[in-house]
Amino acid sequence: MSILVVVDRWFPSSTVCSECGALRSNLFLDVRTWRCRCGAVHDRDVNAARNISAAGLALLACGDGVRPVRAEAHAGSRR
Ligand SMILES: [Zn+2]
């Protein structure tokens, strides 16, 4: 059995740290490797794959879109 899960096209898969959820702004396309402030070093494509996989699994588990929780978003409402 195969299940197709579609993640929002605007999901910032390559610019969100798959370790801590921090969003890296201004990450130009020619930057293929980057270091998050948490210390994690990411290959852009591998990081995007991890984030898309997590988003797809969350979608299957929760039945709704799930956004990564950024450090600055912990205190506020998510919706
Ligand atoms: Zn991080």
N, CA, C, O and the ligand as a Tripos MOL2 file, in Angstrom:
@<TRIPOS>MOLECULE
protein
  317   315    80     0     0
PROTEIN
NO_CHARGES

@<TRIPOS>ATOM
      1 N           0.8370   -1.1750    0.0000 N.3       1 MET1
      2 CA          0.0000    0.0000    0.0000 C.3       1 MET1
      3 C           0.8830    1.2400    0.0000 C.2       1 MET1
      4 O           1.8550    1.3340    0.7500 O.2       1 MET1
      5 N           0.5330    2.1580   -0.8320 N.am      2 SER2
      6 CA          1.2660    3.4200   -0.9020 C.3       2 SER2
      7 C           0.3560    4.5580   -0.4850 C.2       2 SER2
      8 O          -0.8360    4.5600   -0.7920 O.2       2 SER2
      9 N           0.9180    5.5080    0.2050 N.am      3 ILE3
     10 CA          0.1700    6.6960    0.6200 C.3       3 ILE3
     11 C           0.9330    7.9170    0.1330 C.2       3 ILE3
     12 O           2.1260    8.0660    0.3990 O.2       3 ILE3
     13 N           0.2450    8.7710   -0.5690 N.am      4 LEU4
     14 CA          0.8430   10.0160   -1.0300 C.3       4 LEU4
     15 C           0.4650   11.1300   -0.0540 C.2       4 LEU4
     16 O          -0.7140   11.3770    0.1990 O.2       4 LEU4
     17 N           1.4720   11.7890    0.4800 N.am      5 VAL5
     18 CA          1.2510   12.9170    1.3840 C.3       5 VAL5
     19 C           1.8440   14.1500    0.7080 C.2       5 VAL5
     20 O           3.0050   14.1480    0.2980 O.2       5 VAL5
     21 N           1.0550   15.1750    0.5970 N.am      6 VAL6
     22 CA          1.5020   16.4080   -0.0460 C.3       6 VAL6
     23 C           1.7700   17.4510    1.0310 C.2       6 VAL6
     24 O           0.8970   17.7830    1.8330 O.2       6 VAL6
     25 N           2.9810   17.9500    1.0290 N.am      7 VAL7
     26 CA          3.3830   18.9850    1.9780 C.3       7 VAL7
     27 C           3.2210   20.3350    1.2940 C.2       7 VAL7
     28 O           3.4730   20.4710    0.0960 O.2       7 VAL7
     29 N           2.8070   21.3110    2.0490 N.am      8 ASP8
     30 CA          2.6050   22.6640    1.5310 C.3       8 ASP8
     31 C           3.8160   23.1280    0.7210 C.2       8 ASP8
     32 O           4.9550   23.0070    1.1710 O.2       8 ASP8
     33 N           3.5680   23.6470   -0.4470 N.am      9 ARG9
     34 CA          4.6680   24.0570   -1.3230 C.3       9 ARG9
     35 C           5.5110   25.1670   -0.7190 C.2       9 ARG9
     36 O           6.6610   25.3420   -1.1210 O.2       9 ARG9
     37 N           4.9870   25.9070    0.2130 N.am     10 TRP10
     38 CA          5.7270   27.0010    0.8440 C.3      10 TRP10
     39 C           6.3870   26.5700    2.1450 C.2      10 TRP10
     40 O           6.9750   27.3940    2.8460 O.2      10 TRP10
     41 N           6.2960   25.3020    2.4680 N.am     11 PHE11
     42 CA          6.9580   24.7860    3.6650 C.3      11 PHE11
     43 C           8.4640   25.0380    3.5280 C.2      11 PHE11
     44 O           9.0650   24.6060    2.5440 O.2      11 PHE11
     45 N           9.0820   25.7230    4.4890 N.am     12 PRO12
     46 CA         10.5040   26.1050    4.3580 C.3      12 PRO12
     47 C          11.4440   24.9370    4.6820 C.2      12 PRO12
     48 O          12.2050   24.9920    5.6480 O.2      12 PRO12
     49 N          11.3810   23.8960    3.8740 N.am     13 SER13
     50 CA         12.0710   22.6460    4.1870 C.3      13 SER13
     51 C          13.5890   22.7770    4.2720 C.2      13 SER13
     52 O          14.2140   22.1170    5.1020 O.2      13 SER13
     53 N          14.1800   23.5980    3.4470 N.am     14 SER14
     54 CA         15.6420   23.6690    3.4390 C.3      14 SER14
     55 C          16.1880   24.7360    4.3860 C.2      14 SER14
     56 O          17.3880   24.7690    4.6570 O.2      14 SER14
     57 N          15.3150   25.6050    4.8880 N.am     15 THR15
     58 CA         15.8070   26.6980    5.7340 C.3      15 THR15
     59 C          15.4330   26.5410    7.2060 C.2      15 THR15
     60 O          15.7440   27.4080    8.0230 O.2      15 THR15
     61 N          14.7760   25.4540    7.5410 N.am     16 VAL16
     62 CA         14.4630   25.1710    8.9400 C.3      16 VAL16
     63 C          15.4180   24.0920    9.4370 C.2      16 VAL16
     64 O          15.6000   23.0640    8.7850 O.2      16 VAL16
     65 N          16.0180   24.3300   10.5790 N.am     17 CYS17
     66 CA         16.9350   23.3420   11.1520 C.3      17 CYS17
     67 C          16.1390   22.1030   11.5580 C.2      17 CYS17
     68 O          15.1880   22.1950   12.3350 O.2      17 CYS17
     69 N          16.5280   20.9580   11.0350 N.am     18 SER18
     70 CA         15.8120   19.7240   11.3550 C.3      18 SER18
     71 C          16.1440   19.2220   12.7590 C.2      18 SER18
     72 O          15.5410   18.2600   13.2340 O.2      18 SER18
     73 N          17.0970   19.8690   13.4190 N.am     19 GLU19
     74 CA         17.4440   19.4850   14.7920 C.3      19 GLU19
     75 C          16.6670   20.2870   15.8270 C.2      19 GLU19
     76 O          16.1410   19.7230   16.7870 O.2      19 GLU19
     77 N          16.5920   21.6230   15.6320 N.am     20 CYS20
     78 CA         15.9860   22.4660   16.6660 C.3      20 CYS20
     79 C          14.7610   23.2440   16.1910 C.2      20 CYS20
     80 O          14.0340   23.8080   17.0090 O.2      20 CYS20
     81 N          14.5230   23.2820   14.8650 N.am     21 GLY21
     82 CA         13.3540   23.9820   14.3450 C.3      21 GLY21
     83 C          13.5590   25.4560   14.0680 C.2      21 GLY21
     84 O          12.6270   26.1390   13.6440 O.2      21 GLY21
     85 N          14.7670   25.9620   14.3010 N.am     22 ALA22
     86 CA         15.0330   27.3810   14.0370 C.3      22 ALA22
     87 C          14.9760   27.6480   12.5330 C.2      22 ALA22
     88 O          15.4130   26.8260   11.7280 O.2      22 ALA22
     89 N          14.4370   28.7950   12.1730 N.am     23 LEU23
     90 CA         14.3540   29.1930   10.7690 C.3      23 LEU23
     91 C          15.5580   30.0450   10.4240 C.2      23 LEU23
     92 O          15.8540   31.0250   11.1080 O.2      23 LEU23
     93 N          16.2430   29.6730    9.3740 N.am     24 ARG24
     94 CA         17.3830   30.4480    8.8890 C.3      24 ARG24
     95 C          16.8870   31.3080    7.7410 C.2      24 ARG24
     96 O          16.5230   30.7910    6.6850 O.2      24 ARG24
     97 N          16.8740   32.6030    7.9420 N.am     25 SER25
     98 CA         16.4310   33.4890    6.8700 C.3      25 SER25
     99 C          17.6140   33.8400    5.9840 C.2      25 SER25
    100 O          18.7700   33.6730    6.3730 O.2      25 SER25
    101 N          17.3150   34.3210    4.8040 N.am     26 ASN26
    102 CA         18.3410   34.7380    3.8500 C.3      26 ASN26
    103 C          19.3350   33.6340    3.5210 C.2      26 ASN26
    104 O          20.5440   33.8660    3.5070 O.2      26 ASN26
    105 N          18.8340   32.4480    3.2600 N.am     27 LEU27
    106 CA         19.6990   31.3450    2.8500 C.3      27 LEU27
    107 C          19.6150   31.2370    1.3310 C.2      27 LEU27
    108 O          18.6580   30.6830    0.7900 O.2      27 LEU27
    109 N          20.6130   31.7660    0.6610 N.am     28 PHE28
    110 CA         20.5900   31.8050   -0.7900 C.3      28 PHE28
    111 C          20.7780   30.4030   -1.3790 C.2      28 PHE28
    112 O          21.3540   29.5230   -0.7400 O.2      28 PHE28
    113 N          20.2900   30.2130   -2.5880 N.am     29 LEU29
    114 CA         20.2980   28.8870   -3.2140 C.3      29 LEU29
    115 C          21.6990   28.3250   -3.4140 C.2      29 LEU29
    116 O          21.8720   27.1060   -3.4480 O.2      29 LEU29
    117 N          22.6920   29.1810   -3.5460 N.am     30 ASP30
    118 CA         24.0450   28.6650   -3.7640 C.3      30 ASP30
    119 C          24.7090   28.2030   -2.4690 C.2      30 ASP30
    120 O          25.8100   27.6530   -2.4990 O.2      30 ASP30
    121 N          24.0510   28.4210   -1.3390 N.am     31 VAL31
    122 CA         24.5740   27.9410   -0.0510 C.3      31 VAL31
    123 C          24.0840   26.5120    0.1270 C.2      31 VAL31
    124 O          22.8980   26.2850    0.3670 O.2      31 VAL31
    125 N          24.9850   25.5570    0.0110 N.am     32 ARG32
    126 CA         24.5990   24.1400    0.0480 C.3      32 ARG32
    127 C          24.7730   23.5320    1.4340 C.2      32 ARG32
    128 O          24.1510   22.5160    1.7460 O.2      32 ARG32
    129 N          25.6040   24.1340    2.2620 N.am     33 THR33
    130 CA         25.8310   23.6450    3.6260 C.3      33 THR33
    131 C          25.7650   24.8380    4.5640 C.2      33 THR33
    132 O          26.3140   25.9040    4.2820 O.2      33 THR33
    133 N          25.0800   24.6370    5.6870 N.am     34 TRP34
    134 CA         24.9920   25.7500    6.6450 C.3      34 TRP34
    135 C          24.9780   25.2200    8.0640 C.2      34 TRP34
    136 O          24.6190   24.0730    8.3280 O.2      34 TRP34
    137 N          25.3850   26.1050    8.9690 N.am     35 ARG35
    138 CA         25.4340   25.7550   10.3890 C.3      35 ARG35
    139 C          24.3530   26.5410   11.1150 C.2      35 ARG35
    140 O          24.2560   27.7600   10.9800 O.2      35 ARG35
    141 N          23.5520   25.8330   11.8760 N.am     36 CYS36
    142 CA         22.5210   26.4660   12.6940 C.3      36 CYS36
    143 C          23.1600   26.9980   13.9720 C.2      36 CYS36
    144 O          24.2360   26.5580   14.3750 O.2      36 CYS36
    145 N          22.4830   27.9410   14.5920 N.am     37 ARG37
    146 CA         23.0050   28.4800   15.8540 C.3      37 ARG37
    147 C          23.0040   27.4360   16.9680 C.2      37 ARG37
    148 O          23.6530   27.6310   17.9950 O.2      37 ARG37
    149 N          22.2650   26.3040   16.7720 N.am     38 CYS38
    150 CA         22.2900   25.2230   17.7700 C.3      38 CYS38
    151 C          23.5420   24.3640   17.6120 C.2      38 CYS38
    152 O          23.8270   23.5090   18.4510 O.2      38 CYS38
    153 N          24.2920   24.6000   16.5220 N.am     39 GLY39
    154 CA         25.5190   23.8610   16.2870 C.3      39 GLY39
    155 C          25.4060   22.7940   15.2180 C.2      39 GLY39
    156 O          26.4270   22.2810   14.7600 O.2      39 GLY39
    157 N          24.2090   22.4470   14.8090 N.am     40 ALA40
    158 CA         24.0180   21.4270   13.7770 C.3      40 ALA40
    159 C          24.4960   21.9550   12.4270 C.2      40 ALA40
    160 O          24.2280   23.1000   12.0630 O.2      40 ALA40
    161 N          25.2070   21.1020   11.6940 N.am     41 VAL41
    162 CA         25.6610   21.4500   10.3530 C.3      41 VAL41
    163 C          24.8090   20.6590    9.3700 C.2      41 VAL41
    164 O          24.6920   19.4380    9.4720 O.2      41 VAL41
    165 N          24.2130   21.3770    8.4090 N.am     42 HIS42
    166 CA         23.2610   20.7500    7.4950 C.3      42 HIS42
    167 C          23.7080   20.8170    6.0470 C.2      42 HIS42
    168 O          24.1420   21.8640    5.5660 O.2      42 HIS42
    169 N          23.5960   19.6830    5.3550 N.am     43 ASP43
    170 CA         23.5740   19.6850    3.8990 C.3      43 ASP43
    171 C          22.1610   20.1410    3.5430 C.2      43 ASP43
    172 O          21.1830   19.5860    4.0420 O.2      43 ASP43
    173 N          22.0570   21.1310    2.6970 N.am     44 ARG44
    174 CA         20.7550   21.7340    2.4040 C.3      44 ARG44
    175 C          19.7180   20.7000    1.9760 C.2      44 ARG44
    176 O          18.5870   20.7210    2.4620 O.2      44 ARG44
    177 N          20.0920   19.7980    1.0700 N.am     45 ASP45
    178 CA         19.1340   18.8290    0.5340 C.3      45 ASP45
    179 C          18.7740   17.7510    1.5590 C.2      45 ASP45
    180 O          17.6150   17.3470    1.6520 O.2      45 ASP45
    181 N          19.7450   17.2950    2.3140 N.am     46 VAL46
    182 CA         19.4720   16.2770    3.3440 C.3      46 VAL46
    183 C          18.5820   16.8740    4.4240 C.2      46 VAL46
    184 O          17.6440   16.2290    4.8920 O.2      46 VAL46
    185 N          18.8790   18.1050    4.8180 N.am     47 ASN47
    186 CA         18.0490   18.7860    5.8130 C.3      47 ASN47
    187 C          16.6090   18.9310    5.3080 C.2      47 ASN47
    188 O          15.6560   18.6930    6.0500 O.2      47 ASN47
    189 N          16.4630   19.3230    4.0380 N.am     48 ALA48
    190 CA         15.1180   19.4690    3.4620 C.3      48 ALA48
    191 C          14.3910   18.1200    3.4600 C.2      48 ALA48
    192 O          13.2020   18.0560    3.7700 O.2      48 ALA48
    193 N          15.0920   17.0630    3.1170 N.am     49 ALA49
    194 CA         14.4710   15.7360    3.0960 C.3      49 ALA49
    195 C          14.0040   15.3280    4.4880 C.2      49 ALA49
    196 O          12.9250   14.7570    4.6440 O.2      49 ALA49
    197 N          14.8160   15.6200    5.4920 N.am     50 ARG50
    198 CA         14.4250   15.2970    6.8750 C.3      50 ARG50
    199 C          13.1780   16.0790    7.2800 C.2      50 ARG50
    200 O          12.2600   15.5300    7.8890 O.2      50 ARG50
    201 N          13.1560   17.3550    6.9370 N.am     51 ASN51
    202 CA         12.0000   18.1830    7.3080 C.3      51 ASN51
    203 C          10.7340   17.7590    6.5720 C.2      51 ASN51
    204 O           9.6520   17.7420    7.1580 O.2      51 ASN51
    205 N          10.8590   17.4230    5.3100 N.am     52 ILE52
    206 CA          9.6900   16.9840    4.5400 C.3      52 ILE52
    207 C           9.1890   15.6430    5.0590 C.2      52 ILE52
    208 O           7.9820   15.4250    5.1650 O.2      52 ILE52
    209 N          10.1110   14.7480    5.3820 N.am     53 SER53
    210 CA          9.7090   13.4600    5.9440 C.3      53 SER53
    211 C           8.9730   13.6470    7.2790 C.2      53 SER53
    212 O           7.9390   13.0210    7.5140 O.2      53 SER53
    213 N           9.5060   14.4990    8.1380 N.am     54 ALA54
    214 CA          8.8650   14.7560    9.4320 C.3      54 ALA54
    215 C           7.5010   15.4000    9.2410 C.2      54 ALA54
    216 O           6.5460   15.0570    9.9380 O.2      54 ALA54
    217 N           7.4050   16.3340    8.2970 N.am     55 ALA55
    218 CA          6.1210   16.9940    8.0490 C.3      55 ALA55
    219 C           5.1030   16.0000    7.5100 C.2      55 ALA55
    220 O           3.9300   16.0470    7.8810 O.2      55 ALA55
    221 N           5.5460   15.1030    6.6370 N.am     56 GLY56
    222 CA          4.6410   14.0910    6.0960 C.3      56 GLY56
    223 C           4.1610   13.1310    7.1740 C.2      56 GLY56
    224 O           2.9790   12.7930    7.2270 O.2      56 GLY56
    225 N           5.0690   12.6940    8.0260 N.am     57 LEU57
    226 CA          4.6820   11.7910    9.1210 C.3      57 LEU57
    227 C           3.7330   12.4900   10.0910 C.2      57 LEU57
    228 O           2.7770   11.8860   10.5770 O.2      57 LEU57
    229 N           4.0000   13.7640   10.3680 N.am     58 ALA58
    230 CA          3.1170   14.5210   11.2540 C.3      58 ALA58
    231 C           1.7380   14.6730   10.6350 C.2      58 ALA58
    232 O           0.7200   14.6070   11.3240 O.2      58 ALA58
    233 N           1.7200   14.8760    9.3380 N.am     59 LEU59
    234 CA          0.4410   15.0040    8.6340 C.3      59 LEU59
    235 C          -0.3500   13.7050    8.7310 C.2      59 LEU59
    236 O          -1.5610   13.7210    8.9520 O.2      59 LEU59
    237 N           0.3370   12.5900    8.5660 N.am     60 LEU60
    238 CA         -0.3380   11.2880    8.6790 C.3      60 LEU60
    239 C          -0.8320   11.0500   10.1020 C.2      60 LEU60
    240 O          -1.9330   10.5360   10.3010 O.2      60 LEU60
    241 N          -0.0260   11.4190   11.0860 N.am     61 ALA61
    242 CA         -0.3790   11.1560   12.4810 C.3      61 ALA61
    243 C          -1.4760   12.0830   12.9820 C.2      61 ALA61
    244 O          -2.3500   11.6680   13.7420 O.2      61 ALA61
    245 N          -1.4260   13.3360   12.5540 N.am     62 CYS62
    246 CA         -2.3380   14.3440   13.0960 C.3      62 CYS62
    247 C          -3.4950   14.6600   12.1640 C.2      62 CYS62
    248 O          -4.5160   15.1930   12.5990 O.2      62 CYS62
    249 N          -3.3450   14.3370   10.8860 N.am     63 GLY63
    250 CA         -4.4140   14.5940    9.9380 C.3      63 GLY63
    251 C          -4.5290   16.0280    9.5170 C.2      63 GLY63
    252 O          -5.5020   16.4090    8.8650 O.2      63 GLY63
    253 N          -3.5600   16.8270    9.8730 N.am     64 ASP64
    254 CA         -3.5900   18.2280    9.4980 C.3      64 ASP64
    255 C          -2.1560   18.6950    9.3250 C.2      64 ASP64
    256 O          -1.2160   18.0420    9.7780 O.2      64 ASP64
    257 N          -2.0020   19.8190    8.6720 N.am     65 GLY65
    258 CA         -0.6790   20.3670    8.4890 C.3      65 GLY65
    259 C          -0.0400   20.7170    9.8180 C.2      65 GLY65
    260 O          -0.6940   21.2500   10.7140 O.2      65 GLY65
    261 N           1.2150   20.4190    9.9360 N.am     66 VAL66
    262 CA          1.9480   20.7220   11.1550 C.3      66 VAL66
    263 C           3.1560   21.5520   10.7740 C.2      66 VAL66
    264 O           3.9540   21.1540    9.9260 O.2      66 VAL66
    265 N           3.2820   22.6890   11.3960 N.am     67 ARG67
    266 CA          4.4210   23.5500   11.1220 C.3      67 ARG67
    267 C           5.5130   23.2780   12.1310 C.2      67 ARG67
    268 O           5.2290   22.9120   13.2720 O.2      67 ARG67
    269 N           6.7590   23.4520   11.7270 N.am     68 PRO68
    270 CA          7.8260   23.2990   12.7120 C.3      68 PRO68
    271 C           7.7060   24.3660   13.7770 C.2      68 PRO68
    272 O           7.3170   25.4980   13.4880 O.2      68 PRO68
    273 N           8.0320   24.0210   14.9840 N.am     69 VAL69
    274 CA          7.9530   24.9700   16.0960 C.3      69 VAL69
    275 C           9.2980   25.6620   16.2120 C.2      69 VAL69
    276 O          10.3110   25.0370   16.5290 O.2      69 VAL69
    277 N           9.2930   26.9500   15.9520 N.am     70 ARG70
    278 CA         10.5210   27.7190   16.0760 C.3      70 ARG70
    279 C          10.6840   28.1810   17.5040 C.2      70 ARG70
    280 O           9.7080   28.3260   18.2390 O.2      70 ARG70
    281 N          11.9010   28.4090   17.8860 N.am     71 ALA71
    282 CA         12.1970   28.8080   19.2610 C.3      71 ALA71
    283 C          11.4030   30.0440   19.6620 C.2      71 ALA71
    284 O          10.8880   30.1120   20.7780 O.2      71 ALA71
    285 N          11.2980   31.0220   18.7660 N.am     72 GLU72
    286 CA         10.6010   32.2420   19.1120 C.3      72 GLU72
    287 C           9.0860   32.0660   19.1040 C.2      72 GLU72
    288 O           8.3700   32.9560   19.5630 O.2      72 GLU72
    289 N           8.5780   30.9440   18.5950 N.am     73 ALA73
    290 CA          7.1430   30.7090   18.5170 C.3      73 ALA73
    291 C           6.6130   29.9360   19.7210 C.2      73 ALA73
    292 O           5.4020   29.7570   19.8520 O.2      73 ALA73
    293 N           7.5060   29.4720   20.6060 N.am     74 HIS74
    294 CA          7.0630   28.6640   21.7370 C.3      74 HIS74
    295 C           6.0720   29.4040   22.6310 C.2      74 HIS74
    296 O           5.1430   28.7980   23.1640 O.2      74 HIS74
    297 N           6.2650   30.6980   22.7960 N.am     75 ALA75
    298 CA          5.4390   31.4520   23.7350 C.3      75 ALA75
    299 C           4.0740   31.8130   23.1450 C.2      75 ALA75
    300 O           3.1320   32.0510   23.9000 O.2      75 ALA75
    301 N           3.9450   31.8600   21.8350 N.am     76 GLY76
    302 CA          2.7160   32.3160   21.2180 C.3      76 GLY76
    303 C           1.8410   31.1900   20.7200 C.2      76 GLY76
    304 O           2.2040   30.0150   20.7840 O.2      76 GLY76
    305 N           0.6850   31.5720   20.2250 N.am     77 SER77
    306 CA         -0.2410   30.6060   19.6530 C.3      77 SER77
    307 C           0.2480   30.1710   18.2930 C.2      77 SER77
    308 O           0.8710   30.9560   17.5780 O.2      77 SER77
    309 N          -0.0240   28.9320   17.9210 N.am     78 ARG78
    310 CA          0.4220   28.3980   16.6300 C.3      78 ARG78
    311 C          -0.6510   28.6050   15.5690 C.2      78 ARG78
    312 O          -0.3500   28.4270   14.3890 O.2      78 ARG78
    313 N          -1.8500   28.9620   15.9040 N.am     79 ARG79
    314 CA         -2.9050   29.1530   14.9030 C.3      79 ARG79
    315 C          -3.6530   30.4270   15.1440 C.2      79 ARG79
    316 O          -4.5770   30.7520   14.3970 O.2      79 ARG79
    317 ZN         19.3070   24.1680   14.9530 Zn       80 ZN80
@<TRIPOS>BOND
     1     1     2 1
     2     2     3 1
     3     3     4 2
     4     3     5 am
     5     5     6 1
     6     6     7 1
     7     7     8 2
     8     7     9 am
     9     9    10 1
    10    10    11 1
    11    11    12 2
    12    11    13 am
    13    13    14 1
    14    14    15 1
    15    15    16 2
    16    15    17 am
    17    17    18 1
    18    18    19 1
    19    19    20 2
    20    19    21 am
    21    21    22 1
    22    22    23 1
    23    23    24 2
    24    23    25 am
    25    25    26 1
    26    26    27 1
    27    27    28 2
    28    27    29 am
    29    29    30 1
    30    30    31 1
    31    31    32 2
    32    31    33 am
    33    33    34 1
    34    34    35 1
    35    35    36 2
    36    35    37 am
    37    37    38 1
    38    38    39 1
    39    39    40 2
    40    39    41 am
    41    41    42 1
    42    42    43 1
    43    43    44 2
    44    43    45 am
    45    45    46 1
    46    46    47 1
    47    47    48 2
    48    47    49 am
    49    49    50 1
    50    50    51 1
    51    51    52 2
    52    51    53 am
    53    53    54 1
    54    54    55 1
    55    55    56 2
    56    55    57 am
    57    57    58 1
    58    58    59 1
    59    59    60 2
    60    59    61 am
    61    61    62 1
    62    62    63 1
    63    63    64 2
    64    63    65 am
    65    65    66 1
    66    66    67 1
    67    67    68 2
    68    67    69 am
    69    69    70 1
    70    70    71 1
    71    71    72 2
    72    71    73 am
    73    73    74 1
    74    74    75 1
    75    75    76 2
    76    75    77 am
    77    77    78 1
    78    78    79 1
    79    79    80 2
    80    79    81 am
    81    81    82 1
    82    82    83 1
    83    83    84 2
    84    83    85 am
    85    85    86 1
    86    86    87 1
    87    87    88 2
    88    87    89 am
    89    89    90 1
    90    90    91 1
    91    91    92 2
    92    91    93 am
    93    93    94 1
    94    94    95 1
    95    95    96 2
    96    95    97 am
    97    97    98 1
    98    98    99 1
    99    99   100 2
   100    99   101 am
   101   101   102 1
   102   102   103 1
   103   103   104 2
   104   103   105 am
   105   105   106 1
   106   106   107 1
   107   107   108 2
   108   107   109 am
   109   109   110 1
   110   110   111 1
   111   111   112 2
   112   111   113 am
   113   113   114 1
   114   114   115 1
   115   115   116 2
   116   115   117 am
   117   117   118 1
   118   118   119 1
   119   119   120 2
   120   119   121 am
   121   121   122 1
   122   122   123 1
   123   123   124 2
   124   123   125 am
   125   125   126 1
   126   126   127 1
   127   127   128 2
   128   127   129 am
   129   129   130 1
   130   130   131 1
   131   131   132 2
   132   131   133 am
   133   133   134 1
   134   134   135 1
   135   135   136 2
   136   135   137 am
   137   137   138 1
   138   138   139 1
   139   139   140 2
   140   139   141 am
   141   141   142 1
   142   142   143 1
   143   143   144 2
   144   143   145 am
   145   145   146 1
   146   146   147 1
   147   147   148 2
   148   147   149 am
   149   149   150 1
   150   150   151 1
   151   151   152 2
   152   151   153 am
   153   153   154 1
   154   154   155 1
   155   155   156 2
   156   155   157 am
   157   157   158 1
   158   158   159 1
   159   159   160 2
   160   159   161 am
   161   161   162 1
   162   162   163 1
   163   163   164 2
   164   163   165 am
   165   165   166 1
   166   166   167 1
   167   167   168 2
   168   167   169 am
   169   169   170 1
   170   170   171 1
   171   171   172 2
   172   171   173 am
   173   173   174 1
   174   174   175 1
   175   175   176 2
   176   175   177 am
   177   177   178 1
   178   178   179 1
   179   179   180 2
   180   179   181 am
   181   181   182 1
   182   182   183 1
   183   183   184 2
   184   183   185 am
   185   185   186 1
   186   186   187 1
   187   187   188 2
   188   187   189 am
   189   189   190 1
   190   190   191 1
   191   191   192 2
   192   191   193 am
   193   193   194 1
   194   194   195 1
   195   195   196 2
   196   195   197 am
   197   197   198 1
   198   198   199 1
   199   199   200 2
   200   199   201 am
   201   201   202 1
   202   202   203 1
   203   203   204 2
   204   203   205 am
   205   205   206 1
   206   206   207 1
   207   207   208 2
   208   207   209 am
   209   209   210 1
   210   210   211 1
   211   211   212 2
   212   211   213 am
   213   213   214 1
   214   214   215 1
   215   215   216 2
   216   215   217 am
   217   217   218 1
   218   218   219 1
   219   219   220 2
   220   219   221 am
   221   221   222 1
   222   222   223 1
   223   223   224 2
   224   223   225 am
   225   225   226 1
   226   226   227 1
   227   227   228 2
   228   227   229 am
   229   229   230 1
   230   230   231 1
   231   231   232 2
   232   231   233 am
   233   233   234 1
   234   234   235 1
   235   235   236 2
   236   235   237 am
   237   237   238 1
   238   238   239 1
   239   239   240 2
   240   239   241 am
   241   241   242 1
   242   242   243 1
   243   243   244 2
   244   243   245 am
   245   245   246 1
   246   246   247 1
   247   247   248 2
   248   247   249 am
   249   249   250 1
   250   250   251 1
   251   251   252 2
   252   251   253 am
   253   253   254 1
   254   254   255 1
   255   255   256 2
   256   255   257 am
   257   257   258 1
   258   258   259 1
   259   259   260 2
   260   259   261 am
   261   261   262 1
   262   262   263 1
   263   263   264 2
   264   263   265 am
   265   265   266 1
   266   266   267 1
   267   267   268 2
   268   267   269 am
   269   269   270 1
   270   270   271 1
   271   271   272 2
   272   271   273 am
   273   273   274 1
   274   274   275 1
   275   275   276 2
   276   275   277 am
   277   277   278 1
   278   278   279 1
   279   279   280 2
   280   279   281 am
   281   281   282 1
   282   282   283 1
   283   283   284 2
   284   283   285 am
   285   285   286 1
   286   286   287 1
   287   287   288 2
   288   287   289 am
   289   289   290 1
   290   290   291 1
   291   291   292 2
   292   291   293 am
   293   293   294 1
   294   294   295 1
   295   295   296 2
   296   295   297 am
   297   297   298 1
   298   298   299 1
   299   299   300 2
   300   299   301 am
   301   301   302 1
   302   302   303 1
   303   303   304 2
   304   303   305 am
   305   305   306 1
   306   306   307 1
   307   307   308 2
   308   307   309 am
   309   309   310 1
   310   310   311 1
   311   311   312 2
   312   311   313 am
   313   313   314 1
   314   314   315 1
   315   315   316 2
@<TRIPOS>SUBSTRUCTURE
     1 MET1         2 RESIDUE 1 A MET
     2 SER2         6 RESIDUE 1 A SER
     3 ILE3        10 RESIDUE 1 A ILE
     4 LEU4        14 RESIDUE 1 A LEU
     5 VAL5        18 RESIDUE 1 A VAL
     6 VAL6        22 RESIDUE 1 A VAL
     7 VAL7        26 RESIDUE 1 A VAL
     8 ASP8        30 RESIDUE 1 A ASP
     9 ARG9        34 RESIDUE 1 A ARG
    10 TRP10       38 RESIDUE 1 A TRP
    11 PHE11       42 RESIDUE 1 A PHE
    12 PRO12       46 RESIDUE 1 A PRO
    13 SER13       50 RESIDUE 1 A SER
    14 SER14       54 RESIDUE 1 A SER
    15 THR15       58 RESIDUE 1 A THR
    16 VAL16       62 RESIDUE 1 A VAL
    17 CYS17       66 RESIDUE 1 A CYS
    18 SER18       70 RESIDUE 1 A SER
    19 GLU19       74 RESIDUE 1 A GLU
    20 CYS20       78 RESIDUE 1 A CYS
    21 GLY21       82 RESIDUE 1 A GLY
    22 ALA22       86 RESIDUE 1 A ALA
    23 LEU23       90 RESIDUE 1 A LEU
    24 ARG24       94 RESIDUE 1 A ARG
    25 SER25       98 RESIDUE 1 A SER
    26 ASN26      102 RESIDUE 1 A ASN
    27 LEU27      106 RESIDUE 1 A LEU
    28 PHE28      110 RESIDUE 1 A PHE
    29 LEU29      114 RESIDUE 1 A LEU
    30 ASP30      118 RESIDUE 1 A ASP
    31 VAL31      122 RESIDUE 1 A VAL
    32 ARG32      126 RESIDUE 1 A ARG
    33 THR33      130 RESIDUE 1 A THR
    34 TRP34      134 RESIDUE 1 A TRP
    35 ARG35      138 RESIDUE 1 A ARG
    36 CYS36      142 RESIDUE 1 A CYS
    37 ARG37      146 RESIDUE 1 A ARG
    38 CYS38      150 RESIDUE 1 A CYS
    39 GLY39      154 RESIDUE 1 A GLY
    40 ALA40      158 RESIDUE 1 A ALA
    41 VAL41      162 RESIDUE 1 A VAL
    42 HIS42      166 RESIDUE 1 A HIS
    43 ASP43      170 RESIDUE 1 A ASP
    44 ARG44      174 RESIDUE 1 A ARG
    45 ASP45      178 RESIDUE 1 A ASP
    46 VAL46      182 RESIDUE 1 A VAL
    47 ASN47      186 RESIDUE 1 A ASN
    48 ALA48      190 RESIDUE 1 A ALA
    49 ALA49      194 RESIDUE 1 A ALA
    50 ARG50      198 RESIDUE 1 A ARG
    51 ASN51      202 RESIDUE 1 A ASN
    52 ILE52      206 RESIDUE 1 A ILE
    53 SER53      210 RESIDUE 1 A SER
    54 ALA54      214 RESIDUE 1 A ALA
    55 ALA55      218 RESIDUE 1 A ALA
    56 GLY56      222 RESIDUE 1 A GLY
    57 LEU57      226 RESIDUE 1 A LEU
    58 ALA58      230 RESIDUE 1 A ALA
    59 LEU59      234 RESIDUE 1 A LEU
    60 LEU60      238 RESIDUE 1 A LEU
    61 ALA61      242 RESIDUE 1 A ALA
    62 CYS62      246 RESIDUE 1 A CYS
    63 GLY63      250 RESIDUE 1 A GLY
    64 ASP64      254 RESIDUE 1 A ASP
    65 GLY65      258 RESIDUE 1 A GLY
    66 VAL66      262 RESIDUE 1 A VAL
    67 ARG67      266 RESIDUE 1 A ARG
    68 PRO68      270 RESIDUE 1 A PRO
    69 VAL69      274 RESIDUE 1 A VAL
    70 ARG70      278 RESIDUE 1 A ARG
    71 ALA71      282 RESIDUE 1 A ALA
    72 GLU72      286 RESIDUE 1 A GLU
    73 ALA73      290 RESIDUE 1 A ALA
    74 HIS74      294 RESIDUE 1 A HIS
    75 ALA75      298 RESIDUE 1 A ALA
    76 GLY76      302 RESIDUE 1 A GLY
    77 SER77      306 RESIDUE 1 A SER
    78 ARG78      310 RESIDUE 1 A ARG
    79 ARG79      314 RESIDUE 1 A ARG
    80 ZN80       317 GROUP 0 **** ****
